[in-house]
Amino acid sequence: MIKLIEHTPYRNEILQKQTVRSYYDLISSKGEGSEWLGWMDVNNIAPPSLINEIENLIQTMSGIADYIVVAGIGGSYLGAKAVIEALSTSFPSKKPQIIYAGHNLSEDYHADLLAFLNNVDYSLIVISKSGTTTETSVSFRLLQKHCEKKYGIRSSQKRIICITDKTKGALKLLADKKGYKSFVIPDDVGGRYSVLSPVGLLPIGMAGFNIKELVQGAIEMSKILNQQKEYNIAVRYALFRNDMLNNGYMVEVMTAFEPKMFYLIEWWKQLFGESEGKNHKGIFPAGAIYTTDLHSMGQYMQEGQRIVFETVLSIAHANDTCIIPHDPDNYDALNYIAGKRISNINTQAKNGTILAHQDGGVPVIEIEMDCLNEKNLGALIYFFEFSCAISGYTLGINPFNQPGVEAYKKNMFALLKKEGYEKEYEILQKRINK
């Protein structure tokens, strides 16, 4: 399923013992933020009854819509998009297709989206625990009104699905009032750890992918990480990261040689960035897709400041076959690779890059999947979540809260003159008008 390859060795016995202690703090629920560990029990957040309910809903809605709009921000959409993009063909034509909203405040984006929806059949999934997240709420208000106007109140009722709190919050209240089908975000699961709950499973299932296999992969990885009590792959990855940080490598660049992994890296960036960036601590997560970015950022990776270490996310076997043909003219001088699969060439590009970056002073670790499918992605997601928790505890922070995210929201509310922010408005206006 998942293999860890340590291209750069580390030997910090004190940190190793500290990381193992963090592992035990996690599995014994003794660490800070232990009330947010619901994601650890995959069978609980994704029981067979939930998967059956999702699959039955998909059958019921089959043929209703060519497009499904998923409205959410951060962990409410990134995990689903990561899996969907990774499993989709590069040029999808199969319906329904998933499109996204609620993750920005661009007026042009929303105007373009509404104009597009005027001419297609669509359904809507809105994801928000509170129902008051500004970006998602703005989008949902626009989309709900558009849907009702286009299809009528009764028909739109069948096209709108809510994923929200079980008992409270604005979206739960609205769903009950309007009679929308709703799914529950577990109380003990934070947004960035919610991919394997209805937050991710419903959009992924709607996109046509096997959520049973996705969940099964996570369950199998959970067993591996809980049974290997000492020095398992999650502990090793967390140890490597913190050892690099202690040696002055403050930036982790997650790279992949498969462009379908772009949004998986985006999800990983949120998971680790939001979990670890506290108390002036943490590793800055960045991402790159190779070999594309080797022609843009490759120079910096090779010879820039030595503050960067690299985690290569690799796939051992491609799902399809594409072979370089022989050309008798050989103007491009490529006959030396004629008859080879492109995946073989890509693998050697990966190996060459790792060796070159090591020679340039970049520490490298590799996380390898045997192939790209639902089960392996489920395992990878759980592995990253588990590793992130251990790494956060090793840093000495709570990996499950996000107090810093509220700062921009409070300023935005004040500048928009939200009720109760009058004093803050005056203070911020003076700062802006200096």
VMD Tcl script that draws the C-alpha trace (Angstrom):
set ca {
  {0.00 0.00 0.00}
  {2.31 2.72 1.33}
  {6.09 2.49 1.62}
  {8.47 5.01 3.20}
  {11.93 5.34 1.62}
  {14.46 7.36 3.61}
  {16.94 8.67 1.06}
  {18.50 10.93 3.69}
  {19.35 9.21 6.98}
  {18.82 10.76 10.40}
  {20.26 9.78 13.74}
  {18.70 11.74 16.61}
  {17.99 9.29 19.40}
  {16.53 11.93 21.75}
  {14.08 13.14 19.12}
  {13.26 9.55 18.21}
  {12.23 8.81 21.80}
  {10.21 12.03 21.91}
  {8.39 11.12 18.67}
  {7.57 7.64 19.96}
  {6.14 9.25 23.13}
  {4.00 11.46 20.90}
  {2.74 8.32 19.16}
  {1.67 6.85 22.49}
  {0.04 10.15 23.51}
  {-2.03 9.93 20.34}
  {-3.17 6.31 20.53}
  {-3.92 6.62 24.27}
  {-5.84 9.93 23.77}
  {-3.61 11.68 26.33}
  {-2.45 14.50 24.06}
  {-3.88 17.99 23.81}
  {-7.02 18.24 21.68}
  {-7.97 14.61 22.30}
  {-11.64 15.56 22.00}
  {-10.99 15.81 18.21}
  {-9.81 12.25 17.63}
  {-12.99 10.89 16.04}
  {-11.19 10.54 12.69}
  {-9.01 7.78 14.15}
  {-11.90 5.30 14.23}
  {-12.74 4.96 10.54}
  {-15.43 2.35 11.22}
  {-17.21 4.89 13.43}
  {-17.15 7.90 11.08}
  {-17.76 5.80 7.95}
  {-19.87 2.79 9.01}
  {-21.41 0.48 6.37}
  {-24.82 2.04 7.07}
  {-23.50 5.47 6.01}
  {-21.90 4.10 2.85}
  {-25.15 2.32 1.96}
  {-27.11 5.53 2.56}
  {-24.77 7.47 0.26}
  {-24.91 4.80 -2.44}
  {-28.72 4.69 -2.27}
  {-28.88 8.47 -2.60}
  {-26.58 8.34 -5.62}
  {-28.92 5.81 -7.26}
  {-31.93 8.00 -6.48}
  {-30.28 11.09 -7.96}
  {-28.82 9.29 -10.96}
  {-29.58 11.19 -14.15}
  {-30.94 14.28 -12.37}
  {-27.86 16.43 -12.89}
  {-24.86 16.64 -15.21}
  {-22.97 18.78 -12.72}
  {-22.77 18.77 -8.93}
  {-21.66 21.97 -7.22}
  {-19.81 21.33 -3.96}
  {-19.87 24.45 -1.79}
  {-17.32 24.45 1.02}
  {-13.94 25.82 2.04}
  {-10.75 24.34 3.49}
  {-11.27 20.83 4.76}
  {-14.90 20.98 3.65}
  {-13.89 20.58 0.01}
  {-10.13 20.05 -0.39}
  {-10.10 16.39 0.64}
  {-12.91 15.46 -1.71}
  {-11.33 17.42 -4.56}
  {-7.96 15.76 -3.89}
  {-9.41 12.26 -4.26}
  {-11.67 13.12 -7.21}
  {-8.85 14.80 -9.16}
  {-6.44 11.95 -8.41}
  {-8.85 9.27 -9.66}
  {-10.36 11.13 -12.63}
  {-9.03 10.90 -16.15}
  {-7.01 13.93 -17.16}
  {-9.68 14.97 -19.67}
  {-12.99 13.88 -18.09}
  {-16.19 13.68 -20.10}
  {-18.20 11.33 -17.86}
  {-21.18 12.86 -16.07}
  {-21.85 13.98 -13.47}
  {-18.86 16.25 -13.08}
  {-18.00 17.97 -9.82}
  {-17.42 21.74 -9.72}
  {-16.65 23.86 -6.68}
  {-17.87 26.99 -4.95}
  {-17.74 28.53 -1.49}
  {-13.95 28.58 -1.33}
  {-13.37 32.21 -2.39}
  {-14.99 35.65 -2.45}
  {-14.31 36.50 -6.10}
  {-17.25 38.28 -7.68}
  {-16.15 37.30 -11.18}
  {-15.91 33.62 -10.17}
  {-19.45 33.61 -8.81}
  {-20.85 35.52 -11.77}
  {-19.16 33.06 -14.15}
  {-20.49 30.11 -12.14}
  {-24.09 31.34 -12.14}
  {-23.90 32.08 -15.88}
  {-22.62 28.55 -16.49}
  {-25.35 26.99 -14.32}
  {-28.00 28.79 -16.35}
  {-27.33 26.36 -19.19}
  {-26.75 23.01 -17.46}
  {-28.58 20.65 -15.12}
  {-27.05 20.70 -11.66}
  {-27.43 19.67 -8.04}
  {-25.84 21.24 -4.99}
  {-23.96 19.91 -1.95}
  {-23.23 22.49 0.74}
  {-20.78 21.63 3.53}
  {-20.51 23.72 6.68}
  {-20.68 22.72 10.34}
  {-21.88 26.10 11.54}
  {-23.59 27.33 8.39}
  {-22.09 30.77 8.95}
  {-18.65 30.47 7.30}
  {-18.63 33.62 5.19}
  {-17.24 32.28 1.91}
  {-19.49 29.21 1.87}
  {-22.56 31.08 3.12}
  {-22.22 33.76 0.43}
  {-21.96 31.10 -2.29}
  {-24.79 29.02 -0.90}
  {-27.16 31.96 -0.68}
  {-26.50 32.75 -4.34}
  {-26.75 29.11 -5.43}
  {-29.83 28.31 -3.41}
  {-31.73 31.27 -4.88}
  {-30.51 30.37 -8.38}
  {-31.59 26.75 -7.96}
  {-35.04 27.71 -6.66}
  {-35.54 30.17 -9.48}
  {-34.42 27.70 -12.15}
  {-36.15 24.54 -10.90}
  {-38.83 25.76 -8.50}
  {-39.05 25.23 -4.75}
  {-40.19 21.59 -4.83}
  {-37.69 20.37 -7.41}
  {-34.79 22.28 -5.87}
  {-35.61 20.61 -2.55}
  {-34.49 17.30 -4.11}
  {-31.37 18.83 -5.66}
  {-29.86 20.41 -2.53}
  {-28.02 18.31 0.06}
  {-26.52 19.65 3.29}
  {-23.61 18.25 5.29}
  {-23.63 19.96 8.66}
  {-23.97 19.63 12.43}
  {-26.28 17.00 13.86}
  {-28.43 19.28 15.99}
  {-27.42 22.95 15.79}
  {-26.21 25.73 13.53}
  {-27.65 27.91 10.79}
  {-27.31 25.31 8.02}
  {-28.94 22.58 10.11}
  {-31.84 24.95 10.88}
  {-32.22 25.82 7.19}
  {-32.03 22.17 6.09}
  {-34.78 21.18 8.51}
  {-36.97 24.11 7.51}
  {-36.57 23.53 3.77}
  {-36.67 19.73 3.96}
  {-33.24 19.22 2.41}
  {-31.56 15.84 2.71}
  {-28.72 16.20 5.22}
  {-25.70 14.27 6.48}
  {-23.89 14.78 9.78}
  {-20.36 16.06 10.36}
  {-19.22 14.19 13.49}
  {-18.75 16.43 16.54}
  {-15.28 15.05 17.24}
  {-13.86 15.47 13.71}
  {-12.32 18.73 12.52}
  {-12.63 19.91 8.94}
  {-9.15 19.02 7.72}
  {-9.49 15.50 9.20}
  {-12.95 14.92 7.70}
  {-12.24 13.39 4.27}
  {-13.38 9.95 5.37}
  {-16.66 11.25 6.81}
  {-19.72 12.36 4.78}
  {-17.79 15.58 4.04}
  {-15.59 13.72 1.58}
  {-17.43 10.48 0.94}
  {-20.60 12.03 -0.51}
  {-18.90 14.16 -3.21}
  {-16.43 11.36 -4.00}
  {-19.27 8.85 -4.33}
  {-21.29 11.28 -6.44}
  {-18.28 11.58 -8.76}
  {-18.54 7.84 -9.42}
  {-15.71 6.46 -7.31}
  {-15.70 3.49 -4.94}
  {-16.02 4.89 -1.42}
  {-16.08 1.38 0.09}
  {-12.56 0.81 -1.22}
  {-11.46 4.26 -0.04}
  {-12.68 3.53 3.48}
  {-11.23 0.01 3.41}
  {-7.80 1.40 2.57}
  {-7.99 3.74 5.56}
  {-9.12 0.90 7.84}
  {-6.20 -1.27 6.75}
  {-3.74 1.58 7.31}
  {-5.30 2.22 10.72}
  {-4.63 -1.39 11.71}
  {-1.03 -1.18 10.52}
  {-0.32 2.03 12.44}
  {-1.98 0.80 15.62}
  {-0.45 -2.68 15.57}
  {3.13 -1.58 14.87}
  {3.67 -0.07 18.26}
  {7.26 0.93 17.68}
  {8.70 3.04 14.93}
  {6.03 2.57 12.27}
  {5.95 4.60 9.06}
  {3.90 7.44 10.59}
  {6.41 7.77 13.44}
  {9.29 7.67 10.96}
  {7.80 10.41 8.79}
  {7.05 12.63 11.80}
  {10.57 12.02 13.11}
  {12.17 12.89 9.77}
  {10.21 16.15 9.51}
  {11.07 17.34 12.99}
  {14.70 16.29 12.64}
  {14.91 18.40 9.48}
  {13.35 21.36 11.31}
  {15.84 21.02 14.16}
  {18.63 21.19 11.58}
  {17.39 24.43 10.03}
  {15.24 23.06 7.19}
  {12.08 25.10 7.74}
  {10.26 24.39 4.46}
  {8.93 21.01 3.34}
  {8.23 20.74 -0.38}
  {5.86 17.91 -1.21}
  {6.54 16.90 -4.81}
  {4.90 14.40 -7.16}
  {5.71 13.26 -10.67}
  {2.00 12.79 -11.42}
  {-0.06 15.96 -12.11}
  {-3.22 14.27 -10.84}
  {-1.72 14.61 -7.35}
  {-1.84 18.43 -7.40}
  {-4.89 18.72 -5.14}
  {-3.74 15.91 -2.88}
  {-0.72 18.13 -2.19}
  {-3.04 21.10 -1.64}
  {-4.99 19.08 0.94}
  {-1.71 17.99 2.57}
  {-0.62 21.64 2.75}
  {-3.77 22.57 4.63}
  {-3.57 19.55 6.93}
  {-0.01 20.23 8.07}
  {-0.02 24.03 7.77}
  {-3.16 24.56 9.80}
  {-2.27 21.83 12.28}
  {1.33 22.84 13.02}
  {1.60 26.59 12.39}
  {1.12 27.78 15.98}
  {3.11 29.48 18.72}
  {5.67 30.56 16.09}
  {6.45 26.91 15.42}
  {5.96 24.51 12.55}
  {7.32 23.62 9.14}
  {6.07 25.64 6.16}
  {4.38 23.22 3.70}
  {4.85 23.90 -0.01}
  {4.21 21.85 -3.12}
  {5.45 21.22 -6.65}
  {4.56 18.98 -9.58}
  {7.52 17.49 -11.40}
  {8.86 17.43 -13.98}
  {6.86 20.58 -14.83}
  {8.16 22.62 -11.89}
  {11.72 21.46 -12.44}
  {11.64 23.89 -15.38}
  {10.56 26.74 -13.09}
  {11.59 26.05 -9.47}
  {14.23 23.43 -10.20}
  {17.06 25.95 -10.05}
  {16.07 27.06 -6.56}
  {15.62 23.51 -5.34}
  {19.09 22.64 -6.61}
  {21.08 25.70 -5.56}
  {18.90 28.02 -3.46}
  {19.03 28.57 0.31}
  {19.38 25.30 2.19}
  {16.19 25.74 4.20}
  {14.20 23.24 2.11}
  {13.74 19.50 2.45}
  {11.77 17.40 -0.02}
  {9.11 14.74 0.38}
  {8.56 12.88 -2.89}
  {5.10 11.36 -3.29}
  {5.54 8.64 -5.89}
  {3.45 6.01 -7.67}
  {5.27 2.79 -8.52}
  {2.98 1.61 -11.34}
  {0.94 3.63 -13.85}
  {-2.64 2.53 -14.50}
  {-2.40 2.89 -18.29}
  {0.21 2.24 -20.98}
  {1.74 4.72 -23.40}
  {4.87 3.66 -25.31}
  {7.35 5.88 -27.16}
  {7.27 4.92 -30.87}
  {10.34 4.41 -33.06}
  {10.98 7.09 -35.70}
  {13.34 6.19 -38.59}
  {14.26 9.86 -39.10}
  {15.06 10.36 -35.40}
  {15.28 14.14 -35.77}
  {14.58 14.56 -32.05}
  {17.23 11.95 -31.15}
  {14.74 10.04 -28.99}
  {15.18 6.59 -30.50}
  {17.30 5.60 -27.51}
  {14.06 5.48 -25.50}
  {11.83 4.09 -28.25}
  {9.80 1.15 -27.01}
  {9.86 2.36 -23.41}
  {6.75 3.29 -21.43}
  {6.49 6.95 -20.44}
  {6.10 5.79 -16.84}
  {9.59 4.26 -17.05}
  {11.03 7.54 -18.28}
  {9.16 9.38 -15.50}
  {10.59 7.00 -12.91}
  {14.13 7.64 -14.08}
  {13.42 11.39 -14.03}
  {12.34 10.93 -10.39}
  {15.44 8.93 -9.49}
  {17.71 11.42 -11.24}
  {16.04 14.34 -9.48}
  {16.38 12.76 -6.04}
  {20.08 12.11 -6.61}
  {20.70 15.62 -7.97}
  {18.85 17.30 -5.08}
  {20.72 15.20 -2.53}
  {24.00 16.24 -4.18}
  {22.79 19.84 -3.86}
  {22.22 19.47 -0.13}
  {18.45 18.87 -0.09}
  {17.37 16.11 2.33}
  {14.84 13.75 0.70}
  {12.28 11.25 1.91}
  {9.92 9.32 -0.40}
  {6.38 8.08 0.19}
  {5.47 5.47 -2.42}
  {2.09 4.02 -3.40}
  {2.11 0.92 -5.58}
  {-0.62 2.38 -7.84}
  {-3.23 5.11 -7.88}
  {-6.60 3.75 -6.74}
  {-9.24 4.26 -4.06}
  {-7.77 1.86 -1.52}
  {-4.29 3.35 -1.68}
  {-5.63 6.89 -1.47}
  {-7.66 5.98 1.61}
  {-4.52 4.53 3.18}
  {-2.48 7.60 2.24}
  {-5.03 10.01 3.69}
  {-5.13 8.15 6.99}
  {-1.33 7.92 7.06}
  {-0.98 11.69 6.64}
  {-3.62 12.44 9.29}
  {-1.94 10.08 11.77}
  {1.54 11.43 10.99}
  {0.37 15.01 11.32}
  {-0.99 14.37 14.81}
  {2.27 12.74 15.93}
  {4.37 15.50 14.36}
  {2.28 18.19 16.05}
  {2.64 16.59 19.47}
  {6.39 16.27 18.89}
  {6.48 20.01 18.20}
  {4.67 20.64 21.48}
  {1.48 22.09 19.97}
  {-2.18 21.09 19.72}
  {-2.56 19.81 16.13}
  {-6.35 19.98 16.18}
  {-7.21 23.65 16.74}
  {-6.71 26.70 14.52}
  {-6.92 29.89 16.61}
  {-4.97 31.98 14.10}
  {-7.56 31.49 11.36}
  {-10.00 33.67 13.28}
  {-7.88 36.85 13.04}
  {-8.72 37.72 9.43}
  {-12.38 36.87 10.00}
  {-12.71 39.32 12.89}
  {-11.11 42.10 10.84}
  {-13.34 41.31 7.86}
  {-16.49 41.35 10.01}
  {-15.48 44.68 11.50}
  {-14.71 46.27 8.12}
  {-18.06 45.05 6.77}
  {-19.75 46.69 9.80}
  {-21.19 43.48 11.19}
  {-23.29 44.11 14.27}
  {-21.20 43.94 17.43}
  {-17.95 45.02 15.74}
  {-18.48 48.79 15.84}
  {-15.42 49.60 18.00}
  {-13.16 47.36 15.93}
  {-14.41 49.09 12.77}
  {-13.27 52.50 14.02}
  {-9.84 51.17 15.01}
  {-9.25 49.38 11.71}
  {-10.44 52.32 9.60}
  {-7.86 54.55 11.29}
  {-5.15 52.02 10.50}
  {-6.24 51.75 6.86}
  {-6.46 55.51 6.36}
  {-3.05 56.31 7.80}
}
mol new
graphics top color blue
foreach p $ca { graphics top sphere $p radius 0.5 }
foreach p [lrange $ca 0 end-1] q [lrange $ca 1 end] { graphics top cylinder $p $q radius 0.2 }
display resetview
